[in-house]
């Protein structure tokens, strides 16, 4: 290679390598995995909050005197976490459609859980109210001055059976109690005041308990199930897979930039070496021609014959 071409070629290689390094830098900058890390952290927070909510729901159900304010207190924080998660996912430009749909389905599942808890609160408030007043309604019947022993035993037995149904509801027990309450309602029309009103009040509370206990219990089971925990674990795994892929690409782009820098350094080391070699190597002398030898002989008297 001619020494005069070394630096132009080196500059051409430099321009090419710099362009390549800029491409790698742009790719690395647009491959930031931070949003995936934020999303994973958000899903885990939702998972923990949902678990705490389930525990509090179970505590409220087991405590007849508990209020429902503690259940409502979870709603603002859960709404905030959902919005942050959705906003973070929407901010990822190249997120796979499948994963974006999974996040939307996950948020919908969380909202369905919230709706079940709200319905459970309503149903359980009704149950708790009737369960509290059913014994009082039964006492009004039993303590009435014109009640007979048979009616007193029937009402007491129904009260015990209904309390047992609240503990372990079943369709068979519900059907048997419904028939018994219908029979009691028919009998109430033949009783003397104020027994008909007392019996009607008792039957009203009993009907509420029979109607609400099973669906409210199902809502409680759904509201405290492991569904959100399982969905969270799966979503964290899917987001973690994309995070790993992003990290691998980031490493590739960084290595590409480092490789470009190394090649650039090598180009200029070679260019400098070639340049130094051309400077340190003297140019070869030209061989003398015949005319020059003749002139030299004519100028040398010692070489002439005597």
C-alpha positions as CSV (number, residue, x, y, z in Angstrom):
1,X,0.0,0.0,0.0
2,X,1.3,3.4,-0.9
3,X,2.0,5.5,2.2
4,X,0.0,8.4,0.8
5,X,-3.1,6.2,0.8
6,X,-2.9,5.1,4.4
7,X,-4.6,8.1,6.1
8,X,-7.4,8.5,3.6
9,X,-8.2,4.8,3.9
10,X,-8.0,5.1,7.7
11,X,-10.4,8.0,7.8
12,X,-12.8,6.1,5.6
13,X,-12.7,3.1,8.0
14,X,-13.1,5.5,10.9
15,X,-16.3,7.0,9.4
16,X,-17.7,3.6,8.8
17,X,-16.9,2.3,12.3
18,X,-18.2,5.5,14.0
19,X,-21.5,5.1,12.1
20,X,-21.7,1.5,13.2
21,X,-21.0,2.5,16.8
22,X,-23.7,5.2,16.6
23,X,-26.2,2.5,15.4
24,X,-25.2,0.3,18.4
25,X,-25.6,3.2,20.8
26,X,-29.1,4.1,19.4
27,X,-30.2,0.4,19.7
28,X,-28.9,0.2,23.2
29,X,-30.6,3.4,24.2
30,X,-33.9,2.2,22.8
31,X,-33.5,-1.2,24.5
32,X,-33.8,0.1,28.0
33,X,-35.1,-2.8,30.2
34,X,-36.0,-0.5,33.1
35,X,-39.7,-0.6,32.2
36,X,-39.8,-4.3,32.5
37,X,-38.2,-4.2,35.9
38,X,-40.8,-1.6,37.0
39,X,-43.6,-3.7,35.7
40,X,-42.4,-6.8,37.5
41,X,-42.1,-4.8,40.7
42,X,-45.7,-3.5,40.2
43,X,-47.1,-6.9,39.6
44,X,-45.5,-8.2,42.8
45,X,-46.9,-5.2,44.7
46,X,-50.4,-6.0,43.4
47,X,-49.9,-9.7,44.3
48,X,-49.0,-8.8,47.9
49,X,-51.8,-6.2,48.3
50,X,-54.3,-8.8,47.0
51,X,-53.1,-11.3,49.5
52,X,-53.4,-8.8,52.3
53,X,-56.9,-7.9,51.1
54,X,-57.9,-11.6,51.2
55,X,-56.6,-12.0,54.7
56,X,-58.5,-8.9,55.8
57,X,-61.7,-10.2,54.1
58,X,-61.4,-13.5,56.0
59,X,-60.9,-11.5,59.3
60,X,-64.0,-9.4,58.7
61,X,-66.0,-12.5,57.9
62,X,-64.9,-14.2,61.1
63,X,-65.6,-11.2,63.3
64,X,-69.3,-10.3,63.7
65,X,-68.5,-6.9,65.1
66,X,-66.0,-5.9,62.4
67,X,-66.8,-3.0,60.1
68,X,-66.1,-2.8,56.4
69,X,-63.9,0.3,56.4
70,X,-60.8,-1.8,56.5
71,X,-61.8,-3.6,53.2
72,X,-62.5,-0.3,51.5
73,X,-59.1,1.1,52.5
74,X,-57.4,-1.2,50.0
75,X,-59.2,0.3,46.9
76,X,-57.2,3.5,46.4
77,X,-53.8,1.8,46.6
78,X,-54.9,-1.0,44.3
79,X,-56.2,1.5,41.8
80,X,-52.9,3.4,41.8
81,X,-50.9,0.2,41.3
82,X,-53.1,-0.8,38.4
83,X,-52.8,2.6,36.6
84,X,-49.0,2.6,37.1
85,X,-48.7,-0.9,35.6
86,X,-50.8,-0.1,32.6
87,X,-49.0,3.2,31.9
88,X,-45.6,1.4,32.2
89,X,-46.7,-1.3,29.8
90,X,-48.1,1.2,27.3
91,X,-44.7,3.0,27.4
92,X,-42.8,0.0,26.1
93,X,-42.6,0.6,22.3
94,X,-41.8,-3.0,21.2
95,X,-43.7,-5.0,23.8
96,X,-45.1,-8.2,22.3
97,X,-48.9,-8.0,21.7
98,X,-49.4,-11.3,23.6
99,X,-47.7,-9.9,26.7
100,X,-49.7,-6.6,26.5
101,X,-52.9,-8.6,26.2
102,X,-51.9,-10.7,29.2
103,X,-51.3,-7.5,31.3
104,X,-54.8,-6.2,30.3
105,X,-56.3,-9.5,31.2
106,X,-54.5,-9.5,34.5
107,X,-55.8,-6.0,35.4
108,X,-59.3,-7.1,34.5
109,X,-58.9,-10.1,36.8
110,X,-57.9,-7.8,39.7
111,X,-60.9,-5.6,39.0
112,X,-63.1,-8.6,39.0
113,X,-61.7,-9.6,42.4
114,X,-62.5,-6.0,43.7
115,X,-66.1,-6.4,42.4
116,X,-66.5,-9.7,44.2
117,X,-65.2,-8.2,47.4
118,X,-67.7,-5.4,47.1
119,X,-70.6,-7.8,46.5
120,X,-69.4,-10.0,49.4
121,X,-69.5,-6.9,51.6
122,X,-73.1,-6.2,50.6
123,X,-74.2,-9.8,51.0
124,X,-72.4,-10.4,54.2
125,X,-73.8,-7.1,55.7
126,X,-77.3,-8.4,55.0
127,X,-76.5,-11.9,56.4
128,X,-74.9,-10.4,59.6
129,X,-77.9,-8.2,60.2
130,X,-80.4,-11.0,59.8
131,X,-78.3,-13.4,61.8
132,X,-78.2,-10.9,64.6
133,X,-81.9,-10.3,64.6
134,X,-83.1,-13.9,64.0
135,X,-82.6,-15.0,67.7
136,X,-84.5,-11.8,68.8
137,X,-87.4,-12.6,66.5
138,X,-87.5,-16.2,67.8
139,X,-87.4,-14.9,71.4
140,X,-90.4,-12.6,70.7
141,X,-92.4,-15.7,69.5
142,X,-91.3,-18.0,72.4
143,X,-91.9,-15.4,75.0
144,X,-95.3,-14.3,73.7
145,X,-98.0,-15.0,76.3
146,X,-100.3,-16.9,73.9
147,X,-97.7,-19.2,72.3
148,X,-98.2,-22.9,72.6
149,X,-95.4,-25.4,73.4
150,X,-95.4,-27.0,70.0
151,X,-94.9,-23.6,68.2
152,X,-92.2,-22.7,70.7
153,X,-90.3,-26.0,70.0
154,X,-90.7,-25.6,66.3
155,X,-89.3,-22.1,66.3
156,X,-86.4,-23.0,68.5
157,X,-85.6,-26.0,66.3
158,X,-85.7,-23.8,63.2
159,X,-83.4,-21.3,64.8
160,X,-80.8,-24.0,65.6
161,X,-81.1,-25.5,62.1
162,X,-80.7,-22.2,60.4
163,X,-77.6,-21.4,62.5
164,X,-76.3,-24.8,61.5
165,X,-77.0,-24.0,57.8
166,X,-75.0,-20.8,58.1
167,X,-72.0,-22.9,59.2
168,X,-72.3,-25.6,56.6
169,X,-74.8,-24.6,53.8
170,X,-76.1,-27.3,51.5
171,X,-79.0,-27.5,49.0
172,X,-80.6,-30.4,50.9
173,X,-80.7,-28.5,54.2
174,X,-81.9,-25.4,52.5
175,X,-84.7,-27.2,50.8
176,X,-85.8,-28.8,54.1
177,X,-85.7,-25.5,55.9
178,X,-87.7,-23.8,53.2
179,X,-90.5,-26.3,53.5
180,X,-90.5,-25.9,57.3
181,X,-90.7,-22.1,56.9
182,X,-93.6,-22.4,54.5
183,X,-95.4,-24.6,56.9
184,X,-94.8,-22.1,59.7
185,X,-96.1,-19.3,57.5
186,X,-99.3,-21.2,56.9
187,X,-99.8,-21.8,60.6
188,X,-99.2,-18.1,61.4
189,X,-102.5,-17.1,59.7
190,X,-104.3,-19.1,62.4
191,X,-102.5,-17.6,65.4
192,X,-103.7,-14.8,67.6
193,X,-102.0,-11.4,67.5
194,X,-99.3,-10.4,68.0
195,X,-97.9,-13.8,67.1
196,X,-98.6,-13.5,63.3
197,X,-96.4,-10.4,63.2
198,X,-93.7,-12.0,65.3
199,X,-93.7,-15.1,63.1
200,X,-93.6,-13.0,59.9
201,X,-90.6,-11.1,61.2
202,X,-88.9,-14.4,62.0
203,X,-89.6,-15.9,58.6
204,X,-88.4,-12.7,56.9
205,X,-85.0,-13.0,58.5
206,X,-84.8,-16.7,57.9
207,X,-85.6,-16.3,54.2
208,X,-82.8,-13.7,53.9
209,X,-80.3,-16.1,55.5
210,X,-81.3,-19.0,53.3
211,X,-81.2,-16.8,50.1
212,X,-77.9,-15.0,50.8
213,X,-75.7,-17.5,52.6
214,X,-74.7,-19.7,49.6
215,X,-74.0,-17.0,47.0
216,X,-72.2,-14.9,49.6
217,X,-70.1,-17.9,50.6
218,X,-69.3,-18.4,46.9
219,X,-68.3,-14.8,46.6
220,X,-66.1,-15.1,49.6
221,X,-64.3,-18.2,48.2
222,X,-63.7,-16.3,44.9
223,X,-62.6,-13.2,46.7
224,X,-60.0,-15.0,48.8
225,X,-58.9,-17.6,46.2
226,X,-55.3,-17.9,44.9
227,X,-56.3,-16.7,41.4
228,X,-54.5,-13.3,41.6
229,X,-51.4,-14.9,43.1
230,X,-51.3,-17.5,40.4
231,X,-51.8,-15.0,37.6
232,X,-49.2,-12.7,39.2
233,X,-46.6,-15.5,39.3
234,X,-47.2,-16.3,35.6
235,X,-47.1,-12.7,34.5
236,X,-43.8,-12.1,36.4
237,X,-42.4,-15.1,34.6
238,X,-43.5,-13.8,31.2
239,X,-42.2,-10.3,32.0
240,X,-38.9,-11.8,33.3
241,X,-38.4,-13.7,30.0
242,X,-38.7,-10.4,28.1
243,X,-36.4,-8.7,30.6
244,X,-33.8,-11.4,30.0
245,X,-34.1,-10.9,26.3
246,X,-33.7,-7.2,26.7
247,X,-30.6,-7.7,28.9
248,X,-29.1,-10.0,26.3
249,X,-29.7,-7.5,23.5
250,X,-28.2,-4.7,25.7
251,X,-25.1,-6.8,26.2
252,X,-24.9,-7.4,22.5
253,X,-25.1,-3.7,21.7
254,X,-22.6,-2.7,24.3
255,X,-20.2,-5.4,23.1
256,X,-20.8,-4.1,19.6
257,X,-19.7,-0.6,20.6
258,X,-16.7,-1.9,22.4
259,X,-15.8,-4.0,19.4
260,X,-16.1,-1.0,17.2
261,X,-13.9,1.0,19.5
262,X,-11.3,-1.8,19.4
263,X,-11.4,-2.0,15.6
264,X,-11.0,1.7,15.3
265,X,-8.0,1.7,17.6
266,X,-6.5,-1.2,15.6
267,X,-7.0,0.7,12.3
268,X,-5.1,3.7,13.6
269,X,-2.4,1.6,15.1
270,X,-1.8,-0.1,11.7
271,X,-2.0,3.3,9.9
272,X,0.6,4.8,12.3
273,X,2.9,1.8,11.9
274,X,2.7,2.0,8.1
275,X,3.4,5.7,8.2
276,X,6.4,5.2,10.5
277,X,7.8,2.5,8.3
278,X,7.5,4.7,5.2
279,X,9.3,7.5,6.9
280,X,12.2,5.4,8.3
281,X,12.9,3.5,5.1
282,X,15.3,5.6,2.7
283,X,14.4,5.8,-0.9
284,X,16.7,3.5,-3.2
285,X,19.5,5.2,-5.2
286,X,19.3,5.1,-9.0
287,X,22.0,3.0,-10.9
288,X,24.6,5.0,-13.0
289,X,24.1,4.8,-16.8
290,X,26.9,4.4,-19.5
291,X,27.1,8.1,-20.2
292,X,27.9,8.8,-16.6
293,X,30.7,6.3,-16.6
294,X,32.3,7.8,-19.7
295,X,32.2,11.2,-18.2
296,X,33.8,9.9,-15.0
297,X,36.6,8.3,-17.1
298,X,37.3,11.4,-19.0
299,X,37.7,13.3,-15.7
300,X,40.1,10.8,-14.2
301,X,43.7,11.5,-15.6
302,X,45.1,8.4,-13.9
303,X,43.0,6.3,-16.0
304,X,44.5,7.7,-19.3
305,X,47.5,5.9,-21.0
306,X,50.9,7.5,-20.7
